[in-house]
Amino acid sequence: MRIPFVVNQDDAEPLKRIVFAVAKRTNTTPYMAATFMSYFLEELACEVAKGNAVSLPGFGLFAPVTVKPKFTDKEIHASPRFSASRVFRQEVAATCTPYPVGAIKWDRYIRSHRLSSKPYRSGGRVFTAQRAFRDRVRAQAVKAGIDV
């Protein structure tokens, strides 16, 4: 299975391992696991976009926070944030090396996904991206002869 919308498939390997592990644990296909994951993330984003905090016990909290701009000509706005639970932070601290490869990817991601000073353009919504993800996964499953 190829993870859609990832240019470098090496970057998709951790997500691919997760999808295959979930498929194995739930006795479904990787395509179904990816589809369920997509629906879950879409609904999580919708709840946070409505202004609600979503807590996943043992994992963390997703919530909208108020962002006050540094410059007075910008508007106060809400932005999504994630805070890992203590248990999750302790697990990572106990099992991960001090200089993980993921830290480099995190820095690169944060630099390229900052809010810009450009006016907000409506149209890019989480559900649109997740729907496109599901369509690509479904097409791969059909091509592989798997009923999704």
N, C-alpha and C positions, 0 to 999 in steps of 0.2 A: 504494500500500500504506500502511495506517495502522499505526503501531507500537502494539501493545496496552499497556494500563495506563499510558499517559502522558496526563495530563490536558491539558496544554498541548502541542499538536503541534509548536509552534516548538521546544520542548525536545527533541523527537524528531528534528529535522532532521539533526543530525550522525550519529546512529545510522542513520537512513534512508539517508544518503549512503554510509555504510560498507557497509550491506547491499546496496545497488544496485551499488556498485563491485565487491564480492566476487562477486555474481551475474554481472556482465559478464565478469570475469576468469576465472571458472570455467565459463562458458557454461551457467549454470543460471538458474532463475527466482529473483527476490528472495525468494519464499516458501520455496524450498529453502535458500537461503543463510541466511535467518533461522532456519530449523529446525536447520541444522547448527551455527550459532552457539549456539543454545540448548542443544543436546546437549553441545557443547564446554564451555560455561560450567558446566553441571550437573556434568560429570565433573571439571572443575578444582576446583569447590567440594567435591566428595566426597573428592578426594585430600587437599586441605588439611584437611578435617574429620577425616580419619583420622590427622592429625598429620604429613603429608608436606609437604615444600617442593616446589613446582613451578616450574622455571626455564624460561622461554621465551627462548632465545638472541636477543640484540639487543633484547629488550623489557623483561624484568625478572623478578622473583622473587615468587611468591605463597607465603606461609608462615604457619603459626600461631605466635604468640608468647605468652609468658606475661605476663599482666597482673596486677600486684600492686595491689590496691585501696589508696586513700589512707586509708581508715578500717579499723580492725582487725576490725570486725564483718562485713566482706564477705569472700567467698571468693576465693582466687586462681583465675583462669580463663584459658582460652586465647582469643585473638581473632585473626582473620585480618588480615594486613598485606600490602601490596604495596610493593615497592621497585623503582623504575625503573632499568634498566641505564644505564651511563655513556653509551653510544651514544644511547639514547633521550633522556636528559636533554640531551645536547649538541645533538641535532636540534631539540628544543623551544626551547632557549636561542637557537639560531641563526636560527630561523624565526618565532618567536612574539613578539608585542609584549610589553613589560614589564607591561602591565596588561590581560591578556586577559579577555574576557567570561566565559570558563570559570571564572576565579577566583571570581567572584561566585557562580556556581552551586555551586562546590565549598564555599565557606563556608556557604551556605544548606543544602546537603546534610549537611555534617558536623554542623551545629547540630541538625538534625532527626533524625539517625540515631545519636546517642550512646547508649551503653549506659545504661540507667536503673537506679535502685535498686530497682525493682519486681522481684518474684520472676520467675524465668524461666518462661515458659509454652511448653511444647512444642507443636508443631503447625505453626509457620511454618518450612518447610524450603525450601532452594533448589530441590530437584527439584520440589516442588509448584508453586512460582512458574514454573519453566521449563516444566513440563507445561502449565500454564494458558496461558503465552505461546504454546507450540506449537499448542494447541487453537485459540486465537484466530487465529493466522496461517493455520492449515489452513482454518478457516471462511471467512476472506477469500479464500483461493485458490479454494475450491469456489464461492463466490459469483461470483468472476471467471471461472469456467469453466476453471480451470487444475488439472491433475491433479498432486497432490503426493505 
